[in-house]
Amino acid sequence: MKKNFLERLLSHQVLIVVLVSVALVLGASYLRKHFEDMELVSVQLVSSNAIDLTPTQIRSIERIGLWEFLAISDEELIDTIRHRTFQRDDRLVRIYHGTLRLGINLSQCKEGWVTTHGDTVSLQLPPISLLSERFIDEARTRSFYEQGTWDARAKEQMYQKAARQMKRRCLTTSNFRQAEDNARTQLTTLFRSFGFKHVEMSIEENTSFRTF
């Protein structure tokens, strides 16, 4: 009787082991198939060198307006004579001082003059030009010699002659080239301060000064 009990007990234990083994095999097979069907997900960390230059920042640069890159001081002596019959000729000699300022009028920049790509910025700029036509310092103008009576019209003509001579003397190819070199240096420094490593620049050529 006791032997039969032990046999039954062993038989139950064997059955349990078999059932557990089958369950483990089926479970392992299910898990293997489940993970094989799962889509592999790859996570990558991407480093971007792109630099944002906002429209507000671009407008702030444009609002600088007249950006001077070269100032040339000049002094001109203008002499005029008015001949008179049977009288001593009238003569007026005046000395004019002026400072001609070359630069870029940023308000003339065209739409889309700034473009960016990664760490590079490209600039399309208007030409170097004379920033103001009123470059003669009238407070420093003085008469060196004056004989006779001269009205405001005569003095204005002398003023215009002095302005033309200053332009002819100062608006030279070398001075425009120097102003452009200074523009490239200063604008490169500005945009590198925004984080750009490379600054590409195109400045429109100004040929109008050749007519002075």
MDTraj code that builds the backbone (N, CA, C; nanometers):
import mdtraj as md
import numpy as np

residues = "MET LYS LYS ASN PHE LEU GLU ARG LEU LEU SER HIS GLN VAL LEU ILE VAL VAL LEU VAL SER VAL ALA LEU VAL LEU GLY ALA SER TYR LEU ARG LYS HIS PHE GLU ASP MET GLU LEU VAL SER VAL GLN LEU VAL SER SER ASN ALA ILE ASP LEU THR PRO THR GLN ILE ARG SER ILE GLU ARG ILE GLY LEU TRP GLU PHE LEU ALA ILE SER ASP GLU GLU LEU ILE ASP THR ILE ARG HIS ARG THR PHE GLN ARG ASP ASP ARG LEU VAL ARG ILE TYR HIS GLY THR LEU ARG LEU GLY ILE ASN LEU SER GLN CYS LYS GLU GLY TRP VAL THR THR HIS GLY ASP THR VAL SER LEU GLN LEU PRO PRO ILE SER LEU LEU SER GLU ARG PHE ILE ASP GLU ALA ARG THR ARG SER PHE TYR GLU GLN GLY THR TRP ASP ALA ARG ALA LYS GLU GLN MET TYR GLN LYS ALA ALA ARG GLN MET LYS ARG ARG CYS LEU THR THR SER ASN PHE ARG GLN ALA GLU ASP ASN ALA ARG THR GLN LEU THR THR LEU PHE ARG SER PHE GLY PHE LYS HIS VAL GLU MET SER ILE GLU GLU ASN THR SER PHE ARG THR PHE".split()
xyz = np.array([
    [0.0833, -0.1204, 0.0000],
    [0.0000, 0.0000, 0.0000],
    [0.0863, 0.1248, 0.0000],
    [0.1835, 0.1206, 0.0814],
    [0.2764, 0.2329, 0.0919],
    [0.3524, 0.2531, -0.0373],
    [0.3866, 0.1407, -0.1059],
    [0.4593, 0.1475, -0.2305],
    [0.3750, 0.2107, -0.3380],
    [0.2484, 0.1743, -0.3411],
    [0.1588, 0.2322, -0.4407],
    [0.1468, 0.3829, -0.4221],
    [0.1429, 0.4271, -0.2986],
    [0.1330, 0.5711, -0.2703],
    [0.2551, 0.6452, -0.3234],
    [0.3739, 0.5888, -0.3021],
    [0.4969, 0.6504, -0.3489],
    [0.5015, 0.6536, -0.5004],
    [0.4534, 0.5467, -0.5631],
    [0.4538, 0.5438, -0.7087],
    [0.3639, 0.6531, -0.7655],
    [0.2448, 0.6674, -0.7010],
    [0.1537, 0.7719, -0.7486],
    [0.2140, 0.9106, -0.7287],
    [0.2803, 0.9300, -0.6146],
    [0.3414, 1.0591, -0.5848],
    [0.4484, 1.0932, -0.6866],
    [0.5349, 0.9936, -0.7183],
    [0.6405, 1.0153, -0.8164],
    [0.5824, 1.0428, -0.9538],
    [0.4732, 0.9725, -0.9827],
    [0.4078, 0.9923, -1.1125],
    [0.3559, 1.1346, -1.1254],
    [0.2972, 1.1875, -1.0189],
    [0.2492, 1.3272, -1.0195],
    [0.3637, 1.4267, -1.0354],
    [0.4752, 1.4011, -0.9675],
    [0.5899, 1.4910, -0.9753],
    [0.6470, 1.4955, -1.1172],
    [0.6545, 1.3757, -1.1786],
    [0.7048, 1.3696, -1.3151],
    [0.6133, 1.4479, -1.4078],
    [0.4810, 1.4352, -1.3879],
    [0.3850, 1.5063, -1.4711],
    [0.4008, 1.6576, -1.4555],
    [0.4238, 1.7017, -1.3325],
    [0.4401, 1.8452, -1.3078],
    [0.5657, 1.8970, -1.3764],
    [0.6734, 1.8194, -1.3676],
    [0.7988, 1.8597, -1.4311],
    [0.7810, 1.8698, -1.5808],
    [0.7102, 1.7717, -1.6367],
    [0.6870, 1.7720, -1.7809],
    [0.6052, 1.8937, -1.8213],
    [0.5001, 1.9230, -1.7456],
    [0.4150, 2.0384, -1.7773],
    [0.4926, 2.1700, -1.7666],
    [0.5739, 2.1822, -1.6632],
    [0.6536, 2.3042, -1.6462],
    [0.7525, 2.3195, -1.7601],
    [0.8148, 2.2078, -1.8020],
    [0.9117, 2.2132, -1.9112],
    [0.8454, 2.2571, -2.0409],
    [0.7256, 2.1994, -2.0657],
    [0.6519, 2.2373, -2.1870],
    [0.6169, 2.3852, -2.1835],
    [0.5736, 2.4330, -2.0673],
    [0.5368, 2.5744, -2.0534],
    [0.6568, 2.6645, -2.0789],
    [0.7728, 2.6243, -2.0281],
    [0.8935, 2.7052, -2.0487],
    [0.9328, 2.7084, -2.1955],
    [0.9219, 2.5933, -2.2633],
    [0.9572, 2.5882, -2.4053],
    [0.8638, 2.6752, -2.4874],
    [0.7339, 2.6636, -2.4608],
    [0.6362, 2.7445, -2.5340],
    [0.6567, 2.8935, -2.5063],
    [0.6850, 2.9269, -2.3795],
    [0.7068, 3.0669, -2.3436],
    [0.8291, 3.1248, -2.4123],
    [0.9362, 3.0470, -2.4154],
    [1.0576, 3.0936, -2.4804],
    [1.0371, 3.1133, -2.6297],
    [0.9604, 3.0194, -2.6906],
    [0.9327, 3.0311, -2.8343],
    [0.8504, 3.1562, -2.8643],
    [0.7531, 3.1847, -2.7782],
    [0.6691, 3.3036, -2.7983],
    [0.7508, 3.4322, -2.7851],
    [0.8338, 3.4376, -2.6830],
    [0.9134, 3.5576, -2.6612],
    [1.0111, 3.5804, -2.7753],
    [1.0732, 3.4693, -2.8270],
    [1.1676, 3.4838, -2.9372],
    [1.0978, 3.5389, -3.0606],
    [0.9787, 3.4851, -3.0915],
    [0.9038, 3.5319, -3.2088],
    [0.8587, 3.6765, -3.1900],
    [0.8203, 3.7132, -3.0671],
    [0.7734, 3.8490, -3.0382],
    [0.8849, 3.9507, -3.0627],
    [1.0055, 3.9194, -3.0133],
    [1.1164, 4.0142, -3.0282],
    [1.1681, 4.0184, -3.1708],
    [1.1534, 3.9067, -3.2440],
    [1.1937, 3.9089, -3.3841],
    [1.1030, 3.9984, -3.4667],
    [0.9755, 4.0060, -3.4304],
    [0.8794, 4.0883, -3.5035],
    [0.8872, 4.2348, -3.4675],
    [0.9509, 4.2670, -3.3558],
    [0.9613, 4.4072, -3.3141],
    [1.0562, 4.4824, -3.4058],
    [1.0186, 4.6078, -3.4421],
    [1.1011, 4.6929, -3.5269],
    [1.2127, 4.7544, -3.4440],
    [1.3340, 4.7409, -3.4927],
    [1.4471, 4.7970, -3.4210],
    [1.4437, 4.9483, -3.4298],
    [1.4630, 5.0158, -3.3192],
    [1.4624, 5.1610, -3.3126],
    [1.6036, 5.2100, -3.2858],
    [1.6508, 5.2999, -3.3736],
    [1.7857, 5.3548, -3.3594],
    [1.7760, 5.4988, -3.3136],
    [1.8437, 5.5316, -3.2083],
    [1.8444, 5.6666, -3.1536],
    [1.9793, 5.7295, -3.1840],
    [1.9744, 5.8466, -3.2531],
    [2.0980, 5.9154, -3.2876],
    [2.0944, 6.0583, -3.2340],
    [2.2072, 6.1052, -3.1859],
    [2.2220, 6.2432, -3.1427],
    [2.2878, 6.3204, -3.2561],
    [2.2150, 6.4188, -3.3099],
    [2.2645, 6.4948, -3.4233],
    [2.3063, 6.6340, -3.3762],
    [2.4276, 6.6718, -3.4089],
    [2.4773, 6.8045, -3.3739],
    [2.4588, 6.8977, -3.4928],
    [2.3897, 7.0094, -3.4713],
    [2.3631, 7.1050, -3.5796],
    [2.4459, 7.2310, -3.5601],
    [2.5094, 7.2746, -3.6710],
    [2.5879, 7.3977, -3.6659],
    [2.5091, 7.5185, -3.7146],
    [2.3792, 7.4976, -3.7427],
    [2.2982, 7.6073, -3.7959],
    [2.2865, 7.7194, -3.6936],
    [2.2959, 7.8440, -3.7407],
    [2.2851, 7.9616, -3.6540],
    [2.1647, 8.0421, -3.6994],
    [2.0781, 8.0719, -3.6060],
    [1.9577, 8.1479, -3.6388],
    [1.9881, 8.2967, -3.6342],
    [1.9544, 8.3651, -3.7439],
    [1.9628, 8.5110, -3.7494],
    [1.8211, 8.5598, -3.7745],
    [1.7590, 8.6169, -3.6725],
    [1.6173, 8.6499, -3.6799],
    [1.5930, 8.7751, -3.7642],
    [1.4719, 8.7886, -3.8189],
    [1.4372, 8.9114, -3.8924],
    [1.4568, 9.0370, -3.8083],
    [1.4330, 9.0257, -3.6782],
    [1.4512, 9.1412, -3.5898],
    [1.5970, 9.1848, -3.5871],
    [1.6888, 9.0874, -3.5822],
    [1.8310, 9.1212, -3.5824],
    [1.8716, 9.1858, -3.7156],
    [1.8178, 9.1357, -3.8251],
    [1.8492, 9.1929, -3.9562],
    [1.7979, 9.3357, -3.9650],
    [1.6771, 9.3610, -3.9166],
    [1.6211, 9.4968, -3.9186],
    [1.7049, 9.5900, -3.8318],
    [1.7575, 9.5380, -3.7216],
    [1.8412, 9.6213, -3.6343],
    [1.9674, 9.6656, -3.7062],
    [2.0245, 9.5756, -3.7864],
    [2.1437, 9.6117, -3.8638],
    [2.1075, 9.7166, -3.9675],
    [1.9948, 9.6983, -4.0354],
    [1.9523, 9.7935, -4.1382],
    [1.9283, 9.9318, -4.0791],
    [1.8806, 9.9338, -3.9538],
    [1.8520, 10.0630, -3.8898],
    [1.9785, 10.1417, -3.8550],
    [2.0948, 10.0786, -3.8675],
    [2.2196, 10.1546, -3.8509],
    [2.2225, 10.2668, -3.9526],
    [2.1635, 10.2384, -4.0702],
    [2.1538, 10.3420, -4.1737],
    [2.2859, 10.3664, -4.2417],
    [2.3439, 10.4828, -4.2200],
    [2.4701, 10.5205, -4.2839],
    [2.5869, 10.4683, -4.2010],
    [2.6598, 10.3730, -4.2575],
    [2.7737, 10.3147, -4.1870],
    [2.9013, 10.3652, -4.2548],
    [2.9738, 10.4493, -4.1832],
    [3.0957, 10.5099, -4.2382],
    [3.2145, 10.4155, -4.2257],
    [3.2912, 10.4035, -4.3357],
    [3.4086, 10.3179, -4.3358],
    [3.5381, 10.3929, -4.3663],
    [3.5253, 10.5171, -4.4155],
    [3.6463, 10.5960, -4.4420],
    [3.6091, 10.7439, -4.4439],
    [3.6887, 10.8259, -4.3755],
    [3.6698, 10.9711, -4.3748],
    [3.7952, 11.0364, -4.4316],
    [3.7761, 11.1253, -4.5301],
    [3.8889, 11.1942, -4.5936],
    [3.8736, 11.3441, -4.5726],
    [3.9701, 11.4041, -4.5073],
    [3.9681, 11.5492, -4.4847],
    [4.0411, 11.6202, -4.5988],
    [3.9878, 11.7365, -4.6340],
    [4.0467, 11.8112, -4.7452],
    [4.0318, 11.9611, -4.7202],
    [4.1186, 12.0371, -4.7853],
    [4.1148, 12.1828, -4.7772],
    [4.1347, 12.2382, -4.9177],
    [4.0487, 12.3296, -4.9581],
    [4.0571, 12.3860, -5.0923],
    [4.0568, 12.5390, -5.0848],
    [4.1417, 12.5997, -5.1659],
    [4.1453, 12.7453, -5.1793],
    [4.0800, 12.7814, -5.3125],
    [3.9741, 12.8622, -5.3038],
    [3.8983, 12.9003, -5.4235],
    [3.9154, 13.0501, -5.4469],
    [3.9534, 13.0806, -5.5684],
    [3.9813, 13.2208, -5.6051],
    [3.8895, 13.2600, -5.7201],
    [3.8226, 13.3727, -5.7057],
    [3.7386, 13.4219, -5.8151],
    [3.7625, 13.5715, -5.8348],
    [3.7565, 13.6158, -5.9610],
    [3.7820, 13.7570, -5.9953],
    [3.6663, 13.8100, -6.0788],
    [3.6253, 13.9307, -6.0501],
    [3.5219, 13.9988, -6.1293],
    [3.5842, 14.1249, -6.1873],
    [3.5992, 14.1241, -6.3196],
    [3.6648, 14.2383, -6.3850],
    [3.5697, 14.3574, -6.3951],
    [3.6248, 14.4752, -6.3714],
    [3.5458, 14.5985, -6.3748],
    [3.6146, 14.6998, -6.4678],
    [3.5362, 14.7706, -6.5437],
    [3.5893, 14.8704, -6.6367],
    [3.6266, 14.9988, -6.5613],
    [3.7471, 15.0422, -6.5847],
    [3.7992, 15.1659, -6.5241],
    [3.8050, 15.1607, -6.3716],
    [3.7926, 15.0442, -6.3177],
    [3.8019, 15.0312, -6.1717],
    [3.8871, 14.9080, -6.1401],
    [3.9264, 14.9066, -6.0184],
    [4.0041, 14.7914, -5.9721],
    [3.9154, 14.6664, -5.9722],
    [3.9707, 14.5548, -6.0195],
    [3.8928, 14.4301, -6.0225],
    [3.8565, 14.3848, -5.8820],
    [3.7366, 14.3297, -5.8736],
    [3.6955, 14.2672, -5.7471],
    [3.7553, 14.1265, -5.7403],
    [3.7963, 14.0884, -5.6206],
    [3.8569, 13.9556, -5.6048],
    [3.8180, 13.8975, -5.4684],
    [3.7892, 13.7684, -5.4714],
    [3.7536, 13.6989, -5.3468],
    [3.8271, 13.5644, -5.3433],
    [3.9000, 13.5463, -5.2361],
    [3.9717, 13.4200, -5.2151],
    [3.9231, 13.3609, -5.0827],
    [3.8711, 13.2396, -5.0890],
    [3.8182, 13.1746, -4.9679],
    [3.8811, 13.0369, -4.9504],
    [3.8927, 12.9962, -4.8253],
    [3.9475, 12.8650, -4.7919],
    [3.8338, 12.7796, -4.7334],
    [3.8166, 12.6615, -4.7891],
    [3.7092, 12.5706, -4.7475],
    [3.7699, 12.4425, -4.6882],
    [3.7114, 12.3981, -4.5791],
    [3.7517, 12.2725, -4.5149],
    [3.6344, 12.1742, -4.5249],
    [3.6668, 12.0502, -4.5533],
    [3.5602, 11.9502, -4.5626],
    [3.6084, 11.8115, -4.5235],
    [3.5128, 11.7264, -4.4888],
    [3.5412, 11.5854, -4.4585],
    [3.4429, 11.5007, -4.5385],
    [3.4947, 11.4268, -4.6335],
    [3.4116, 11.3402, -4.7170],
    [3.4100, 11.2006, -4.6546],
    [3.2910, 11.1507, -4.6315],
    [3.2745, 11.0227, -4.5617],
    [3.2213, 10.9170, -4.6585],
    [3.2971, 10.8095, -4.6722],
    [3.2572, 10.6997, -4.7600],
    [3.2048, 10.5836, -4.6764],
    [3.0977, 10.5234, -4.7230],
    [3.0400, 10.4120, -4.6489],
    [2.9254, 10.3490, -4.7243],
    [2.8443, 10.2743, -4.6511],
    [2.7299, 10.2038, -4.7097],
    [2.6020, 10.2516, -4.6426],
    [2.5018, 10.2790, -4.7236],
    [2.3693, 10.3130, -4.6719],
    [2.2912, 10.1828, -4.6592],
    [2.2836, 10.1285, -4.5381],
    [2.2217, 9.9979, -4.5160],
    [2.0718, 9.9984, -4.5420],
    [2.0104, 10.1170, -4.5452],
    [1.8675, 10.1218, -4.5760],
    [1.8424, 10.0879, -4.7233],
    [1.9481, 10.0868, -4.8047],
    [1.9362, 10.0526, -4.9459],
    [1.9533, 9.9031, -4.9723],
    [1.9737, 9.8250, -4.8669],
    [1.9887, 9.6805, -4.8845],
    [1.8597, 9.6220, -4.9421],
    [1.8748, 9.5318, -5.0374],
    [1.7590, 9.4697, -5.1001],
    [1.7046, 9.3572, -5.0126],
    [1.5786, 9.3205, -5.0379],
    [1.5160, 9.2115, -4.9636],
    [1.5979, 9.0837, -4.9833],
    [1.6233, 9.0144, -4.8732],
    [1.7003, 8.8907, -4.8802],
    [1.8494, 8.9114, -4.8933],
    [1.8982, 9.0280, -4.8500],
    [2.0418, 9.0573, -4.8628],
    [2.1272, 8.9730, -4.7694],
    [2.0632, 8.9121, -4.6697],
    [2.1342, 8.8217, -4.5786],
    [2.0771, 8.6808, -4.5940],
    [2.1633, 8.5840, -4.6236],
    [2.1225, 8.4439, -4.6271],
    [2.2221, 8.3629, -4.5450],
    [2.1707, 8.2566, -4.4805],
    [2.2562, 8.1752, -4.3949],
    [2.2473, 8.0282, -4.4354],
    [2.3561, 7.9583, -4.4124],
    [2.3614, 7.8139, -4.4343],
    [2.4604, 7.7555, -4.3347],
    [2.4070, 7.6901, -4.2331],
    [2.4942, 7.6358, -4.1288],
    [2.5688, 7.7469, -4.0581],
    [2.7019, 7.7369, -4.0592],
    [2.7841, 7.8386, -3.9920],
    [2.8366, 7.9427, -4.0906],
    [2.7692, 7.9535, -4.2089],
    [2.8104, 8.0495, -4.3114],
    [2.7000, 8.1509, -4.3369],
    [2.7368, 8.2783, -4.3484],
    [2.6412, 8.3843, -4.3817],
    [2.6896, 8.4535, -4.5090],
    [2.5964, 8.4805, -4.5993],
    [2.6282, 8.5495, -4.7246],
    [2.5578, 8.6842, -4.7271],
    [2.6311, 8.7888, -4.7655],
    [2.5789, 8.9260, -4.7667],
    [2.5851, 8.9831, -4.9075],
    [2.4753, 9.0445, -4.9500],
    [2.4697, 9.1175, -5.0774],
    [2.4471, 9.2649, -5.0430],
    [2.5498, 9.3483, -5.0613],
    [2.5466, 9.4852, -5.0101],
    [2.5432, 9.5894, -5.1212],
    [2.4794, 9.7045, -5.0936],
    [2.4813, 9.8153, -5.1899],
    [2.6222, 9.8729, -5.1997],
    [2.6472, 9.9615, -5.2961],
    [2.7841, 10.0100, -5.3187],
    [2.8336, 10.1066, -5.2111],
    [2.9639, 10.1146, -5.2013],
    [3.0278, 10.2203, -5.1227],
    [2.9955, 10.3528, -5.1913],
    [2.9548, 10.4514, -5.1123],
    [2.9168, 10.5799, -5.1720],
    [2.9502, 10.6934, -5.0761],
    [2.9382, 10.8162, -5.1271],
    [2.9530, 10.9360, -5.0438],
    [2.8265, 10.9487, -4.9604],
    [2.8410, 10.9474, -4.8281],
    [2.7249, 10.9401, -4.7407],
    [2.6466, 11.0703, -4.7320],
    [2.7114, 11.1834, -4.7572],
    [2.6424, 11.3125, -4.7502],
    [2.7059, 11.4111, -4.8470],
    [2.6216, 11.4881, -4.9129],
    [2.6704, 11.5914, -5.0040],
    [2.7108, 11.7192, -4.9294],
    [2.6679, 11.7323, -4.8068],
    [2.7027, 11.8514, -4.7285],
    [2.8255, 11.8196, -4.6422],
    [2.9375, 11.8057, -4.7067],
    [3.0593, 11.7653, -4.6368],
    [3.1517, 11.8822, -4.6057],
    [3.1202, 12.0014, -4.6541],
    [3.2034, 12.1197, -4.6248],
    [3.1612, 12.1785, -4.4905],
    [3.2588, 12.2051, -4.4067],
    [3.2331, 12.2655, -4.2760],
    [3.2282, 12.4176, -4.2946],
    [3.1062, 12.4687, -4.3064],
    [3.0905, 12.6119, -4.3330],
    [3.1376, 12.6986, -4.2170],
    [3.1353, 12.6422, -4.0965],
    [3.1807, 12.7190, -3.9807],
    [3.3313, 12.7482, -3.9892],
    [3.4046, 12.6642, -4.0620],
    [3.5494, 12.6828, -4.0743],
    [3.5878, 12.7565, -4.2032],
    [3.4897, 12.7859, -4.2866],
    [3.5198, 12.8582, -4.4104],
    [3.5547, 13.0028, -4.3782],
    [3.6591, 13.0511, -4.4388],
    [3.6984, 13.1902, -4.4110],
    [3.7518, 13.2548, -4.5382],
    [3.7406, 13.3838, -4.5417],
    [3.7915, 13.4599, -4.6562],
    [3.9395, 13.4889, -4.6348],
    [4.0204, 13.4509, -4.7300],
    [4.1636, 13.4763, -4.7243],
    [4.1945, 13.6161, -4.7790],
    [4.1172, 13.6551, -4.8801],
    [4.1331, 13.7893, -4.9392],
    [3.9981, 13.8285, -4.9983],
    [3.9574, 13.9522, -4.9735],
    [3.8286, 13.9984, -5.0261],
    [3.8395, 14.1435, -5.0708],
    [3.8117, 14.1683, -5.1977],
    [3.8124, 14.3036, -5.2555],
    [3.6800, 14.3223, -5.3298],
    [3.6064, 14.4236, -5.2935],
    [3.4785, 14.4486, -5.3565],
    [3.3642, 14.3900, -5.2759],
    [3.2459, 14.3975, -5.3373],
    [3.1242, 14.3490, -5.2713],
    [3.0792, 14.2183, -5.3369],
    [3.0552, 14.1173, -5.2523],
    [3.0166, 13.9864, -5.3015],
    [2.8862, 13.9438, -5.2345],
    [2.7876, 13.9067, -5.3149],
    [2.6580, 13.8676, -5.2594],
    [2.6542, 13.7168, -5.2308],
    [2.5415, 13.6719, -5.1752],
    [2.5256, 13.5317, -5.1361],
    [2.5330, 13.4389, -5.2572],
    [2.4837, 13.4835, -5.3723],
    [2.4859, 13.4002, -5.4927],
    [2.6292, 13.3720, -5.5367],
    [2.7131, 13.4737, -5.5324],
    [2.8526, 13.4567, -5.5707],
    [2.9245, 13.3613, -5.4751],
    [2.8937, 13.3733, -5.3470],
    [2.9576, 13.2862, -5.2487],
    [2.9089, 13.1417, -5.2617],
    [2.7811, 13.1236, -5.2984],
    [2.7286, 12.9883, -5.3201],
    [2.7983, 12.9232, -5.4395],
    [2.8254, 12.9991, -5.5432],
    [2.8970, 12.9464, -5.6587],
    [3.0380, 12.9010, -5.6199],
    [3.1008, 12.9779, -5.5333],
    [3.2340, 12.9391, -5.4867],
    [3.2260, 12.8116, -5.4018],
    [3.1204, 12.8035, -5.3211],
    [3.0990, 12.6837, -5.2382],
    [3.0865, 12.5595, -5.3272],
    [3.0060, 12.5693, -5.4325],
    [2.9853, 12.4557, -5.5218],
    [3.1147, 12.4192, -5.5948],
    [3.1938, 12.5197, -5.6300],
    [3.3220, 12.4926, -5.6948],
    [3.4151, 12.4187, -5.5998],
    [3.4165, 12.4615, -5.4744],
    [3.4995, 12.3942, -5.3737],
    [3.4549, 12.2490, -5.3560],
    [3.3239, 12.2253, -5.3544],
    [3.2715, 12.0890, -5.3380],
    [3.3152, 12.0003, -5.4545],
    [3.3063, 12.0534, -5.5761],
    [3.3480, 11.9752, -5.6928],
    [3.4962, 11.9397, -5.6858],
    [3.5782, 12.0355, -5.6448],
    [3.7217, 12.0091, -5.6369],
    [3.7540, 11.9067, -5.5281],
    [3.6807, 11.9116, -5.4167],
    [3.7030, 11.8130, -5.3105],
    [3.6657, 11.6733, -5.3585],
    [3.5551, 11.6632, -5.4301],
    [3.5154, 11.5322, -5.4835],
    [3.6203, 11.4790, -5.5805],
    [3.6670, 11.5692, -5.6676],
    [3.7660, 11.5284, -5.7674],
    [3.8949, 11.4794, -5.6993],
    [3.9304, 11.5436, -5.5902],
    [4.0549, 11.5100, -5.5221],
    [4.0394, 11.3848, -5.4333],
    [3.9217, 11.3681, -5.3726],
    [3.9063, 11.2653, -5.2679],
    [3.8342, 11.1381, -5.3123],
    [3.7449, 11.1494, -5.4096],
    [3.6701, 11.0306, -5.4508],
    [3.7494, 10.9553, -5.5569],
    [3.8553, 10.8929, -5.5119],
    [3.9463, 10.8214, -5.6006],
    [3.9246, 10.6707, -5.5891],
    [3.9767, 10.6004, -5.6862],
    [3.9668, 10.4539, -5.6838],
    [4.0305, 10.3958, -5.5587],
    [4.1468, 10.4481, -5.5213],
    [4.2166, 10.3948, -5.4038],
    [4.1372, 10.4189, -5.2761],
    [4.0719, 10.5348, -5.2638],
    [3.9930, 10.5621, -5.1435],
    [3.8686, 10.4742, -5.1380],
    [3.8050, 10.4511, -5.2515],
    [3.6894, 10.3607, -5.2527],
    [3.7328, 10.2189, -5.2173],
    [3.8488, 10.1780, -5.2672],
    [3.8991, 10.0448, -5.2366],
    [3.9302, 10.0318, -5.0874],
    [3.9880, 10.1369, -5.0285],
    [4.0180, 10.1351, -4.8863],
    [3.8900, 10.1268, -4.8037],
    [3.7885, 10.2035, -4.8439],
    [3.6602, 10.1999, -4.7733],
    [3.5981, 10.0607, -4.7828],
    [3.6096, 9.9971, -4.8984],
    [3.5535, 9.8621, -4.9149],
    [3.6271, 9.7612, -4.8279],
    [3.7598, 9.7722, -4.8219],
    [3.8375, 9.6826, -4.7352],
    [3.7957, 9.6991, -4.5895],
    [3.7761, 9.8237, -4.5473],
    [3.7321, 9.8486, -4.4093],
    [3.5927, 9.7919, -4.3859],
    [3.5061, 9.8031, -4.4867],
    [3.3698, 9.7492, -4.4746],
    [3.3749, 9.5984, -4.4548],
    [3.4562, 9.5307, -4.5335],
    [3.4655, 9.3851, -4.5219],
    [3.5165, 9.3440, -4.3840],
    [3.6150, 9.4167, -4.3344],
    [3.6707, 9.3848, -4.2027],
    [3.5676, 9.4040, -4.0923],
    [3.5002, 9.5190, -4.0931],
    [3.4055, 9.5494, -3.9852],
    [3.2807, 9.4621, -3.9911],
    [3.2296, 9.4360, -4.1116],
    [3.1105, 9.3519, -4.1237],
    [3.1413, 9.2064, -4.0896],
    [3.2616, 9.1615, -4.1253],
    [3.3017, 9.0260, -4.0876],
    [3.3074, 9.0126, -3.9356],
    [3.3635, 9.1122, -3.8692],
    [3.3694, 9.1114, -3.7228],
    [3.2288, 9.1087, -3.6628],
    [3.1371, 9.1880, -3.7207],
    [2.9996, 9.1937, -3.6697],
    [2.9318, 9.0572, -3.6785],
    [2.9373, 8.9951, -3.7951],
    [2.8639, 8.8698, -3.8124],
    [2.9329, 8.7521, -3.7440],
    [3.0615, 8.7600, -3.7256],
    [3.1258, 8.6557, -3.6458],
    [3.0855, 8.6647, -3.4991],
    [3.0517, 8.7852, -3.4555],
    [3.0039, 8.8005, -3.3176],
    [2.8685, 8.7325, -3.2977],
    [2.7952, 8.7081, -3.4084],
    [2.6696, 8.6343, -3.4013],
    [2.6927, 8.4831, -3.3991],
    [2.8178, 8.4412, -3.4214],
    [2.8494, 8.2992, -3.4171],
    [2.8868, 8.2373, -3.5504],
    [2.8815, 8.3144, -3.6581],
    [2.9168, 8.2601, -3.7896],
    [3.0682, 8.2471, -3.8023],
    [3.1128, 8.1330, -3.8569],
    [3.2554, 8.1116, -3.8795],
    [3.3000, 8.1673, -4.0142],
    [3.2082, 8.1646, -4.1105],
    [3.2432, 8.2081, -4.2457],
    [3.1485, 8.3200, -4.2898],
    [3.2061, 8.4292, -4.3394],
    [3.1273, 8.5439, -4.3855],
    [3.1628, 8.5688, -4.5323],
    [3.0648, 8.5457, -4.6198],
    [3.0830, 8.5717, -4.7623],
    [3.0153, 8.7038, -4.7959],
    [3.0827, 8.7880, -4.8740],
    [3.0338, 8.9236, -4.8952],
    [3.0482, 8.9673, -5.0399],
    [2.9432, 9.0273, -5.0924],
    [2.9481, 9.0855, -5.2261],
    [2.9017, 9.2303, -5.2152],
    [2.9893, 9.3249, -5.2550],
    [2.9577, 9.4669, -5.2486],
    [2.9445, 9.5200, -5.3906],
    [2.8310, 9.5785, -5.4200],
    [2.8059, 9.6306, -5.5549],
    [2.9071, 9.7399, -5.5887],
    [2.9497, 9.7419, -5.7113],
    [3.0498, 9.8408, -5.7541],
    [2.9834, 9.9772, -5.7770],
    [3.0536, 10.0815, -5.7387],
    [3.0049, 10.2188, -5.7606],
    [3.0961, 10.2862, -5.8630],
    [3.0392, 10.3182, -5.9776],
    [3.1187, 10.3829, -6.0825],
    [3.0804, 10.5299, -6.1014],
    [2.9810, 10.5777, -6.0275],
    [2.9331, 10.7153, -6.0477],
    [3.0368, 10.8186, -6.0072],
    [3.1269, 10.7834, -5.9144],
    [3.2258, 10.8826, -5.8686],
    [3.3195, 10.9239, -5.9806],
    [3.3295, 10.8449, -6.0862],
    [3.4210, 10.8770, -6.1955],
    [3.3777, 11.0013, -6.2738],
    [3.2533, 11.0423, -6.2519],
    [3.2015, 11.1588, -6.3296],
    [3.2371, 11.2901, -6.2627],
    [3.2933, 11.2876, -6.1426],
    [3.3226, 11.4120, -6.0722],
    [3.4455, 11.4793, -6.1304],
])
top = md.Topology()
chain = top.add_chain()
for i, resn in enumerate(residues, 1):
    res = top.add_residue(resn, chain, resSeq=i)
    for name in ("N", "CA", "C"):
        top.add_atom(name, md.element.get_by_symbol(name[0]), res)
traj = md.Trajectory(xyz[None], top)
